[in-house]
Amino acid sequence: MVSYMDYTSPSARFSFNINKSTLVKKDQQNYINVLGIEQLNTLENVSLLDIFLSANNVIEPHYHQNAAELVYCISGAATVSLLNPFTRQIQNYYITPGQVTNIPQGWWHYEVAAVDNTHLLAIFDAPTPEVILGSDILKLTPANIMAHTYCMDKNQWQKTVAPVKPATFIGPTANCNRNVQNTAQHPYATQRHTVQSYDQQLPANRHYYNY
């Protein structure tokens, strides 16, 4: 990238405290800090998210339309899952401190913390980490379009997605009163590398899901 930044300008910033730049905060244990060109104007093709999670919290399914992502585990442990659009399979990678998972640009993915005090660093090859969130897709796409496209009853669709909060970022939401499944019991939570085919993830009756 060719930079036209005037590095002699008094406004050129070369240092920043990312702890003062919170993108989203669910609670004291679950939050994301952001560093991009808006925070540090001398950045070029790099930005990052500093992610803190407690066990069973999820960075919701999403994709980055403008950048690839490298997820590095600083502490704790997490399963990074991505949908490979070429094989149509979910690939699960359990990472611990010092391990990374690479997510190509535009790939659907999510992260689940396996233990408390999980700290992840997500590094992007773009000056701003843009994102399309699953919660926004579910809530902002007109219900009549979703229902018609997938041969569903519109009222049923609206009832199903009613609890979904746009821009969830970290789930489950703080007011969730459902019993949350322990991630450690999930068959893919602690395996180094697993692959699930798309068909294996769908129940026999593809119209209804029980969570």
Buried (B, 14 or more C-beta within 10 A) or exposed (E): EEEEEEEEEEEEEEEBEBEEBEBBBBEEBBBBBBBBBEBBBBBEEBBBBBBBBBBBBBBBBBBBEBBBBBBBBEEBBBBBBBBBEEEEBBBBBBBBEEBBBEBBBEBBBBBBBBBEEBBBBBBBBBBBBEBEBBBBBBBEEEBEEBBEEEEBEBEEBBEBBEEBBEEBBBBBBEEEEEEEEEBEEBEBBBEEEBEBEEEEEEEEEEEEEEE
